[in-house]
Amino acid sequence: MKVRSSVFASFILILEGIGVALFLRGFFPVPLKSSVSSKNKLSDLPVEPLTGSSPNSSRLPQPLFKRVVIMLVDALREDFVFGPNGRMYMPYTRHLVERGSSHSFVAKARPPTVTMPRIKALTTGTIPGFIDVVMNLNSPALLEDNLIWQAKTAGKRMVFYGDDTWVRLFPKHFMEHDGTTSFFVSDYTEVDNNVTRHLDSTLKRDDWDILILHYLGLDHIGHISGPHSSLIQPKLMEMDDILKKIHSALISKEAEGSLPYLLVLCGDHGMSETGSHGGSSEPEINTPLVLLSPAFKRKAGMEKPGVVEQVDLPPTLALGLGLPISLNSVGRIIPGVLEETSLRDQLRFLHLNGHQLSCLLKDSVPDYEKEAGFEQFRVAEKAHGSWMKLFLEGNTSEVLSNMGKKVLKQYVEALAAMSSALSKQLGKYDMYSMIAGMVFVFQLLLVLLLAMPEALSGDAAVELPVLSALLSLPFYLMCLLLASVHVLVCTSAESSCYFCSLSWGLVFAAVAFSSAMFCILVSLVTRRLPLGTRIHGKSPLRSIGSEWSLSELDVLLLAGTVGHTLSLAASSFVEEEHQTWYFLLNTLCLAVFQDVCRKYFREQRGTGDEEESILPSKDCHPSPKAVIYSEKWLALATPPFTLLCCRLLRSLNQTGVQWAHLPDMGHWLNSSEHRTVLSLLAAFCLVFIYLLVQRRCSWVSKVALALGLLGVYSYRAAVGNVFFPWQHSGRTTSKGTMEARFVYVFILGILFTGTKDLLRSQIITSDARLKSRGLWEIYSGLVLLVTLLFRAHNLPVLCCCLLIQTLMAQFIWKKLHYDAAQTTIMHYWFGQAFFYFQGNSNNIATVDISVGFVGLESYVEAPAIFLTALSTYAGPLLWACHLVCFLSSQRDRSPVAVGHGCYCLALLRSVPAAAYIVLVTTLRYHLFIWSVFSPKLLYEAMHLLLTAGVCLFFNTMEQSHTASKS
């Protein structure tokens, strides 16, 4: 079966997407869960250890607290409370930390530092995985054992105000609740006022036991303007006043003889230096945890806060309220909370926590008996029994006290060791699904590689032996073998596999597909074996005579692409991947400059006619000598100018992990004292964008583009990023909703005009110029949308992108006659580099979610996700779209060029994806994979989907061109 290269590449990419999805389904682990029971119960608690007689009762010590108030401030960094500015930001809280009856800690939040996974950690004591980042958009009800369920079962009356994620996670659990949406980040005032307005009436009442408040305003300010914004201090002082109000109300309600209250101030995660979160940097994972209660000793001065894990709070609150610890919790009780209780109660609390951790360790670790923490707990439990025997006998000597302190220390060490061991065992991987997905991807990659000579030949078509493979005996033997393996795995697997839960119809289709791909691979390998096979074609492997030949540029492009794939084997190269692309881009510019010099100097020492033949004019007549020389010098200047632009863009946004905290031009421009400079720069960039884009648009699109860019500036002025010359400095900022919608109207108008011209060129007339203009207008509409979404300081990135595209297309790719494969690889390299020039990285914290609400008055899921993804991948998307426009404008070789370009795109994305799957499978048990490799794997999947979309568009273009030509 003979198929065109573009169709072949599209088919491969779609199937690879399915394979990657299957791999991801197995890679994201199922959280650790105890197999004993679905929920812990008071009746399941262990008896108190006692040596030499019948077991004691399973009594639970008296609860430590009567009422608990949890004040959770979203994105509260520990330095906002404990840092040098703590006294200025939150003076009352800082006074309580230094002089009050309190305990202060730095609570470490495990990545991903996103709200929903953090809420799960704070209520269940488990460590969520990166799959919860996706679930964060639409949180389902939490079914596993958790603190909220335990409190409701025990008859505790709970009230909640704040982030509606809690309401979705715990439906019908709260006696009273009022949720606010957490995704509309443009609002940082009303979202908190809707919580505070309930406080006065609620604090006066006595009909509740647990009050939870989740404030979102600080997190929204971080997303909008970062942690150093002028809005941060007023918001933190507002939070400080609220804590003072709650604390004062609790003190006034305190009655003699009753149990004390507990007021908890904490954050779910911190925020990075850019104001976002999701990664594993210190500002993102370090959050303050302040416990206030008259049950604690009063402080005499500021002490350095201790360090605990965020998952240590749920068992502490559970035992403090007299509730069982959640079965799947990996946290350990905070010892400081128990310091004022009796030694017997302290030992009993630690024993309950240790028993729960040891049971979870048994279910999670096959060789649990070899774990040091498990053995330490058994020793401590025996010593605890001996202490209890002496205690019940009435022994009051100092020996009993010393023995009790020793047992206490043994328990604390055992809990720390078991908690650490469970934290490392993040989950159980579905290895069957991972291996099946990996086999699919590698089979497709090998087919893609073996088809390279035909796909890049002059015909741009691939001969696939599909029918012969399906009718061969090995196909049926492979089907039987794979079906037998599937039955064997599914009947002997200890844990459930996703692949085993599929219907037999889907399983048979997968088995048949894998067997057919194996037979096709064997057939293609057999076809490639003869050494005398000669394939005619060009790029990137050119045939000179009868042998393959590579130019210097071909060697660089191939070596650079392969080298980048190999660099992914090191986590440091993944964290700082932008450095790899910057190096490759600089090297590419030097290689192109060498080609330009060779073309215009070394190869033009012949006749003057040669000069004119190399640089033809648009009307195919010899150009004037002055024009030829100007084009020559512009071509010579393009690579150095591109190098200069790339160097300037590198200083605009610091990215990566190690140096992301360093100041850059973006921080300087965004400071309030430099707003005039930013305004002038934004205005210049918008004018320059118009000049670069409008040249190939119709007059209607030109007018719409001009008005749209004016609307972009008006939007940025409305939200306070820039200002008009006549605007007063004291003018209050708005959400800019009307201005953004004004721009959306013109974006839709330009896209409609471009689509209309494109359809006319394909259906009514076969006008290649009309088709080229339609594609460019669609591209212009996309540029206008990206201009609206980009922050003001990032507009130079878009300007440089468009300028480099213009210069390279006009003076390099056309004049030097680079073929489709070379041009495609160059576009891919530029797209990857501009992804990082935007300030992105492989850290999920650099995703700017505030752009998802441009022009929206409330959270709407579909457009918010679309706008966020578009802004994040604007660099690769713009370069991919420009590639479509450029290749479609090459009328003399359009069908072949489109096929070659699509194939090269598929190959460029498939090789890193396959290599990354192998790497992740090999390193799956290493902890660093979750903070670095999991976001990168998601990015690779997104890039694969983006490439598949571009290739499908390529395929449509090729079919339309062929139909119009016939």
N, C-alpha and C positions, 0 to 999 in steps of 0.2 A: 504494500500500500504506500503510495507516494503522497506526501503531504508537504505543504509549504513550510518554510522555516518558522514563520511567525505563528502558524497554527500549531506546529509541533512544540514550540517554546511555551505557548499559552497553555496547551494541554499538560505539559510537564509541570509548570508552575502551579496550576490548580491542584494537581495530584500531590505535589510536594506540600502545598498548604494543608491538605488533609493529613498527610503523614506527620507534619510538624504539630498539628492539632492533637493527633493521637499521642505523640510523644509528650506534649505538654500535659495532657490528661493524666499520664502516668507519672510525670516528673513532679508536679505539685503534690506534695505528700498529704495523705489523710492525717489529721491531727491525732496525737496520742490519745487513746481512750481506753479506760479500764473495761475489762470484759466481765467484771463482777456484777455490776448492776448499772442501770441507766442513770440513777440518781442515788446520792448518799442519804442515809436516814439515821436518825438518832439511835434506832434499834440496832444498827450495824456497827456502832462504835465498839472498840475493843475494851476489854476489862482492864482495870488498873493493875499493873504488875504486882505480884506478891509472892515471895519465895517461901517454900516450906509448908504451905497450907492451901486450902481451897481458894480459887480465884476470888478477888474482890469484885464488887459491883462495877458496872460500867458507868459510874457516875460522871457527870460533866460538871466542872467547877462553875460556880456562880458567874453569870455574865459580868463583864467589866464595865459595860456602858448601858445606860437606859435609852439614850437618844443619840443618833448619829446624823450629822449634817456633812455631806460631801459637796464641796464647792470645787468644781472642775473647770479650770480656765483653759480653753483650747489654745495650744501653741505657747504655753507659759514656759519660757526658758529658765533654767536654774539661776543664771546670772541676773535675771530681772528681780530676784528676791535676795540671793546671797552675794551678788556681785557688788562692785564699788558703787554702782548707782542705785542699789537696793533701798537705801535710806531716802533717796529722792523720789524713786518710783512708788514704793509701797512702805511709807514710814511706819504705819501702825503694825503691819505684819512684821516688819523688821524689828520693831520694839518687842513684840511677843516672842520672836525667835531668840532675841538676846536676853530678855529679862523675864519672860512669861513661863507658865507651866506648859512646856512644849517639848516636842522632839522634832528635830529637823534632819532631813535626809536628802541626798541627791538620788532620785529614783531613775535607774537606767531602763529606758524603753528599747526593746529589741526591734530592729527593722522587720517589716516595713512600718515606718512612723506615719501611719495614716489613721484617721479617726476611728473608723469601725473596727479594725484589728486591735487598736489600743483599748477600746471599750470592752472588747471580748477578753483581752488580757486582764483588765481591771475587775472583771466580774467572774471569770472562770479560772483565772490563774494559769491559763495555758499560753503558749507562744504561737500566735497565728502565723501562717505562711503568706507568701506573696500572692497566692490566689485570692486572698482577702482584699487585695488592692482592687481587683475587678469587682468583687462582691460589695465593696464600699459604695458603689454607685446605686445599688438597690439591695439594701440589707434585708435578708430574710429573717424570720423568727429564729432565735437561738434555742436549739433543742437540747444541747448538752447541759450537764449539771453546772449550775452557776449560783452565785451569791444571791441574786435577785429572786430566783425560784425558791431557794432555801428559806429566805426571809418571808416570802409569801406563804409557803407551806407552814412555817412556824407561827403564822398569824400576825406578823409584823405589818403595820400599816405604812405604806410608802407613798410619797408624793414626789413628782418629778416636774421640773420646768427646764426647758432648753432644747438642745439639739434633738430633732425628731428621730435620729438614728436609734436612740434608746427606746422610743415608742415602737419602732418597727422590730427591734430585737426582742423586746419584752412586751408583747401585746397582752392586755388584760391583767397585767401584773400590778399596775399602780392604782391606788385609790383615787388619785387625782393627777392629771398631767396636762401640760400645754406645750406642744412641740413647735419648734421653729426650724425652718429649712436651713441646712448647713452649707448648701452649695452656692447660694447667691452671695458671692464674696464682695460685691460692690456695696453691700449694706453692712455697716459696722456699728450702727447706732440703735435702730429699732430692734435689731435681732437680740440685743442685750436688754433693752427697755422692756421687751415682752416677757423677760424672765423676772426682772427686778420688780415689776408692778405687782407681782403676787406676794412679795416677801412680807410686807407689813401685816397683812391679814393672816398669812400662814404662820408666822412666828408667834402670833398672839394665841393661836389655837393649841390645844393639847391632844388632838385626835390623830397624831401621826408619830411614828417611831423613827423613820428614816426619811430624810429630805435630801434629794439630789438636785443640784443646780449645775447646768452645763452652759457656760458662757462662750460665745463664738466670736465676739467682736475683735479680740486681739488677733486671732488667726486670720480674719478677713483683712485687717490692716496689714499684716505681714505679707499676704498675697498681693495686696495692692501696691504697697510702697516699701516693704522691707522692715527689718528690725530696728533700723536707725532713723525711722521716720519721725517727724515732729508729732505725729498722732499717737505714738506709742506711750509717751509719758502720761497724757491725759487719760488714756484708757486704763493704764495700770493704776493710776490714782483713783479712778472710778471703782475698779475691782477692790482696792484697798478699803475704800469707804464702805463697800458692800460687806466685806469681811468684818469690818468693825461693827456694823449694824447687827450682823448675825451673832457675833461674839457677845455683844452687849445684851442682846435679847436672851441668849442662852444663860448668861450669868444671872440675869434677873429672874429667870424661871427656876434656878437651882434651889432645891429644897433640902433641908438637913435630913440625913438618914436615908435618902434615896441614892440610887446609883448615879454616878456622874455622867455628863454628856461627853461627846467626842466631836470635835470640829476638824475636818480634814480639808486642807488646801492642797491641790495637786494639779498637774497638767497631764494631758494625754500624750503629748509629744512636744518637742521644742520647735524651733524654726532655724533654717539655715541663714547664712549671711545675705542671701537674696530674698528671704522671707518665705520660702517654700519649705516643704518637708516631704518625707517619704524614704529618705536614705539613711545612712548610718554615720554621718558626721557627728562630732561631739555636741555642737549646739542643737542638733535634732534629737538626740537620744537622751540628753541630760535634762531632767525635769525636777522641779522642787516638790518635796513631800513634807508638809508641815502638819503635825498632829497636835492639837490643842485640847487639853482636858485638865480639870482640877485634880485628876488622879495622878498626874505626873508631878515630879519635883520642879520647883521654880528655879530657873536658870540664874546664875550669878554674872554672866557675861556671854559675849559671843563665842561660840565654840564652832570648830570646823564641822560642817555637816557630814554625817556618815554616809556611806554608799550602800544602797540596797537595790534589788531588782524590782521593777514595777509589779511583777507577778507576786511579790511578797505581801502586797497590800490585801488581796482577797482572803488568804488564810488568817491574816491578822484580824480583819474585820469580822470574819465568820466566828472565830473563837471568842472575840471580844463581845459579840452579841449572843453568844451561847448557841451557835448554829454549827452543823457539821461542815467540814471543809469539802469543797467540790472534789469529786472523785478524780478528775483529770488535772487538777492543779499541780504545777511543778514548783510553786513558791513555798517559802518557809516563813514562819511567824517571825515578826520583828521582835527580838528579845527585849529591847528597851521598853516596850509597852507593858511588859510583865513585871517590871522591876519592883513595883510597890505591892505585888501580891505575895501570898505565902509561898514558901519554898515547895510545899506539896502541890499547890496549884500550878506553879511554874513548871514543875516536872511533868504534871499531868497534861498541860497544854502542849508541851514539846513532844510527849509520848503520842498524843493524838495526831499531831502533824507528821511525826516520823512513821507511824503505822500507815497513814494514808499514802505517803511517798513510797514506802516499801512495797505496798500493794500495787501501785502504779508501775514501780520498777519491775516487779515480777511479770506484769503483762506486756511490758514494752521491750525489755532487754532479755534475750535468750539466756545469756550467762549471767543472770543477775546476782548469783551467789558469789561471783568473782569480783563484784563491785566493792570497792573499799567502804563506801558509805553504808551499804547493806550490812556488812559485817560489823561496822562500828555501831550501827543501830542495835543489832542483836546483843552486843556486849553491853551497851548502855541500858538496854531493857532489862537484862539480868541484874545489873548493878542497881537499877531502879527498884526491882523486886526486893533485893536485899535491904535497901534503904527503907522501903515501906514496912518491912517486917520489924526493923528496929523502931521505926516511928510509931507503929501501932502498939508496940510493947511499952511505950511511954518513955523511951530513951530520950533524954534532953541534953546529953553531953555535947562537948564541942566536936567530938569525933563524928557525930551524926550530921552536924552542920557542914563540916569539911567534906564528908562523904557526899552529901547532897550537892555541894558546889561542884565536886568532881563529876558527878553524874550529869549535872546541868551542862558542864563544858563538853562532855562526851556527846550528849544529845545535839548540842549546837553544831559540833563538828560533823556529826553524822548527817544532820539535815542539810548542811552546806554541801557535802559530798554527793548526796543523793539528788539534790536539786540541780547541781551542776551536771551530773550524769544524764538526767532526764532532759535538761535543756539542750544538751548536745544531740540527743536522739530526737531530732525535730519531727520525725514522722516515718511512716512506712511507705516506701516507694512501690508503685505498681510496675514492677520490672517487666512484666509481660507486655504491657501496653507500650512501655518505653522501647523495648527491643523491637516490637512490631513496627512502631513508627520509624525507628532508626533504619530498619531493613527497607521499608518503603522508600524513604528519602535516598538511601544509598543506591538502590536499584535505579531510581529515576536519574540520579546524578551520573551514574555510569553510562546509562543510555544517552544522556545529554553529551557526555564527553566523547563517546564512541561515534556519535553522529556529527561531530564537529567538521570534519572535512567536507561532507555533503552539505551541511547547513550553511557553510561559508563559501560554497562554490559559486560559480557564475549562475547556476540555476536556482540557487537558494531553496532547494527542496531536499527532503530526506526520504529515503526508501526504507520503510519499516516492514519487516517480514512478519506481520501480525497473523495472517491466515495460516501460513506454514507452521508458525509456533503453536497455534491453537489445535492444529490437526496432528501434531507430533506426539509420539509415545512419551517422551520425557515430560510433557505438559501434564498428562494424566498421572504419571508416577509422582510428580511433584505435588499435585493436588492431594493424592492419597497420603503422602508423607506429611504435608503441612496439616492436613485434617487430623491425622493421628497425633501429631505434636499438640495440636489445640485441645483435643480430648484429654490427652495425658496431663497437660498443665492444668486444665480446668477441674479435673477430678482429683488432683493431688495437691493443689495449692492450699496453703494454710489460710491465707487471707483472700478476700474476694478481689477479682480482677475485673476492670471495666470491660476488657475485651471478651471475657467469659459471660458477661451479662447481656451481650448483644444477641439478637435473634440469629437463628441458623442461616437464614437467607443472607443477612449482611456478612456473616462470617464466611459463608461459601463464596460470596462475591469477592471478599478480600483475599481468600485463599486462591481463587482462580486468577485474580489480578496479579498477585505476587508470583504465581507459577508462570503465567504468561510473560511477565517481565523478565523472569529468569531465562526462559527459552529465547526471548528476543535478544537478551544480552549475549547468550551463547552464539546465536546466529550472527550478531554484529561483530563479535570477536573473531569468529571464523572468517568473516568477510575481510577483516583487517589484517589477517595473518600474512597473506602473500606480500612479499617485500616489493614486488614490482608494481603494486597498485599505484596508479597515477591519478590524482584528482586535480583538475584544473580549477583555478579560482584565485581569489585574492583576499587578503586581509582577514585576520592578522597574519596568516601564513600565506605568503605569496609564493607562487610557483615560478621559478626561473628555469626555463627549459623543462626538465623533468624532475627537478628536485625542489624540496621545500626550502624557502629562504625567509629569514627574519631580518627586518631592518632594526636599527638601533632603538628607534622608538617602540617597535613591537616588543623588543626584549625588555625595555623599561616597563611597559604596560603590563606584560605578563608577569615579570618578576615582582613588580610592586603589588599586584593583586594577590599573587601567591604568598608573598612575604607578609602582607597584612593578615591573610588567613592564618599563617603560622604564628603570628604575634599574639593571636587570641589565646594561645596556650598558657600565657602568663597573666595572672590577675592584675598585675601592675600595668600591663599594656592595655588591658580592658578598661581599667580606671582612667588611664590617660590616653585613650585611643585617639583623641584629637591630635596629639603630638605626632602620631604615625601619619595621619592624613595631611597635616601641615608639611611634614617632611616630603611626602610623596608629591604633593602639589608643587612645592618649590622645585623639586627635581624635575618634574614634568615641564615646568616653565623654562628651565635651563635647556632641556632637551629640545623643546619647540624652538627656542631661540637659536640653537645650533642648526636646526633644519632650515630656519629662515635665512640665516647667514649663508648656509651652503647653497640655498636656492638663488639668492640674489647676488652672491659674489663669486663663489667657486664655480657654479654651473653657468654663469653668464659672461664668461670671458670670451665667448664666441661672438657671433654676429649680433647686430642690433635687432635683427628680425626675431631672434630667440627671445629677446626681452619682451617684445610685444606679444609673442605667442604665449608666454607664461602669464602675463597679466592682461587678458582680454577685457574689453569694456563690455557693458551690458548689451549694446546693440551689435556686438561682434565685429565692429570696425576698429582699426588701430586707434588706441587712445593717444592723446597728445603727450608729448614727452614730459611735460611738467606734471601731468596727472599721474603718469607712471612713477615718476620719482617720488611724488608725495605719498602714493600708495605703498611704495617700497619702504620709505622711512616710517610710515605708520605701522606697517607690518613688523619692522625691526623694533619699534617702541612698544608693541603690544605685550610681549612676554615680560620685559622689565617692569612695565606699568602694572601688570597683573601681580608680580611679586610684591611691588610696593603696596598695592591695595590689600593683599593678604596679610602683609606685616602690620598694617594699620588696624585691620579688623581683629587681629590677634590681641591687640592691646585694648580693644573695646570691651570685651567680656572675658573675664577669667573663668575657666571651666575646668572640668576634671574633678579630682578629689584632693590631691595634695596641696595645690596652690589656689583653690577656688576662693579661699578666704582673703586673698591679697586684694588690695584696692586696684581698680581699673578705671578706664575712661567712662564706663557706664555709670559707676558710682559718682564720679565727679560731675558728670552732666546732670544726674538726677538730684543732686543737692539743691536746696532751695536758693542758695546764693548764686547759682549758675543757671537759673531758669531762663534768663535772657539769652545766654549762649545757646541753650537747648532749643529755644524758640526760633532763633535765627537759623540754626542748623536744620531743624525740622522743616522750616519753610523752604530753604534751599533744596533740600532733598526731595520734597514734593514737586517742586518745579522741575527738577532734573529728571525725576521719574516720568513726568508728563512728556518731556522732550524725547526721552528714550523710547517710550511705548507708543506714542501717538503716530509715529511716522508711517505705519502700515495699516492704520485704522481708517474706516469711513468717517465722513464729517460728523455723522450722528454720534458715533462712538467717541470721537474726539471731544465733542461738547460734553457728553456724559462723563467722560474721564476727567475733564477739567473741573466740572462741578463736584464730582465725587471726591477728588483730591482736596478741594476746598472744604468739603464736608468733613474729611478726615482731620484737617487742622482744627476745624470748629469743635470736633469731638474731643480732641486732645486738650483744647483750651477749656472745654466745659468740665472735664474731669480734673483740671488743675495741673496737667503736665507742662503745658505751655500757655502763653497768653497773647492776646491781641494787643497792638500798640495802644488802643484806646481803652483797654480794660483796666479797671482799678485793682490795685493789689489786694485790697480788702474784700474783694468779691468772693462770696462763698461758692464752693464747687458743687457740682451736681453729678448725677450718674451719666449724663450725656446720652440718654436713651433716644431722644428725638433726633439728635445729630447723627447717631449711628444708623438709625433706621433711614434717615435721609440718604446716607451713603449706600445702604443696601438696595434702595430703589434703583440707583444708577448702576450698581453691580449687576442686578437682574436684567436691566435694559441692555447693557453691553453683552452679557451672555446670550440674551435672546437674539440680538442682532447677529452675533457670530454664529450661533446655531442655525439661524435662518439662512445665512450665506453658505454655510457648510452643506446644509441639506439641498439647497438649490444647485450647488455644484455637483452633487452626487446623483440627484434625481432628475432635475429638469434639464440641466446642461452640463457638459463635461469641461467646464472652464477651470483650468488649473489655477489661474490667478485668483478667481473667486474663492476656490477652496483654500488657498493659502491665506487669503485675507480673513476668511471665517475662522480658521484655526488661530490666527494671531489675535483676533478680537476675543475669542474665548480665553486665550492666554492673558490678554489685557484685563479682562474681568477678574481673573484669578489674581493678577498682580494688585489690582485695586482692593480686593478683599484682604490680601495679605498685608497691604499697607495700613488698612484699618486695624487689623489685629496686632501688628507689631507695636511694641512700645516705642515711644518717641526717640529714645536714644539708640534704638536698633534700626532706624530708617537708613543710616549709612550702609548697613549690611545689604539692604535691598537695592540701594543705588549701585553699589559696587557689583552686586550680582548681575544687574541688568547691563551695566556698562561693560563688564568682562564678556558677557554673552554677545553683545553687539560687536565688540572689537574682534573677538575670536571667530565669530561667524563671518565677518566681512573680510578680515585680512589673514586669517590662519587656515581655517577649515576649508574654505572655498579656494583660496589662492594657492595653497600648498597641496590641494587635491587629496586630503586625507580621506580614506574610505570610511564606510559606515561603521565597521567594527572599531576602528581607532577612535572615531568621533564619539561613539557610544561609551567607550571606556573612559574617555576624557570627561564627558558629561557626568558619568557616575562618580568619578573622583571629585570633581568640583561640587557635586551635590552633597557628598559625604562631608567634605570640608566645610561647606556653608551650614550644614546642620550644627556643627560645633561653633562656627562664627556667631550664630544666633545666641550663644550662651548655653546651649544644651549640653548634656553629657549623658553617660550611661547610668547616672544616678537619677532615680525617679523623682528626687526632690527638685530637679531643675525644670520639671513640667510646670508651665505657667497656666494654672487653671482659671485665672481671672479673665482670660480672653474668651472663655466659654460663656460669658455673660454680657458681652458687648452688644448693646441694643436690646437686652432682655430686662424685663421688670421683675421677673420671678424665675425660679429654676425650672427649666424645661429640658428634660434629659437628652433627647435626640440632638437638637441644635447645639447644646452645651458640649456634648462629646465630639460632635463634628468640628466645631470651631476650635476646640482645644487640640484635637489631632491635627487639623490643618495648620494651625500656627506652629505646632511642634515640628512637623515635617515639611515646613514651607520650603526649606532649602532644597532637599532632594526632589520635592514635587515640582518646583519651578524649573529645575534643570531637566527633569524628565519631560515636562511639557515643552520646554524649548527644544529638546531633541526631536520631539514629534514634529514641531513646526519646521525645524531645519531640514530634517530628512524628507519631509513632504514637499519642500521647496526645490529639492533636487530632481527636477522633472525627467532628466535623462536616465536616471537610474533608480527611480522611486521604488518599484516592486522589490528589486534586489536589496536596495539600501534598507528598506523597512524590515525585510526578513532577516538580514544580517544584524541590524540593530536590536531587534527583538530577541534573537538568539543570544547575543552577547549579554544583554541585560539579564536574561534568565540564567546564564552561566555565572555571571558576576554575583548574583544573589544566592545561587544554589550552593556554590563551593563553601562560602563562609558558614551558611546555615548547617550544612552537613558536618563540617569540621566542629562546629560549636556543639552539635548534638553529641558527638563522640566525647568531647571534652567534658561536658556537663555530666554525662553518664559515668565517666571515669572518676570525677571529683565530687560525686553527689553527696558523699558523707562528710565533706569538709565544711566547716561553719562559714568560711568567707564566701562560699558560693551564693549564700542567700543575700548578702549585702551588695555583691558586685555582679554575679553571673545571672541571677534571676531577672533583674531588670533588663540586662543585655539580651537575654533570651527572648523576652517579650518584645524588645525593640527589633530583633531580627525577624520575629514573626510579623510585625507590622510592616517592615521593609519588604518582606516577601509578598504580602498582600498588595502593597503599593505597586511593586513591580508587575504582579499579575494583572492589575488593572491597566497599567500602561501597555503591556503586551497585548491585552485584549483590544485596546484601542488601535495598536499597531496592526493587528490582524484585520480589523474593520477597515482601516485605511487601505491596506493592501488589496482587499477584496473589492472595495469601491473603485480603486484605480484600475484594476484589471477589467472590471465590468464596463467602466466608461471607455476604456481603451478599445475593447472588443466591439 
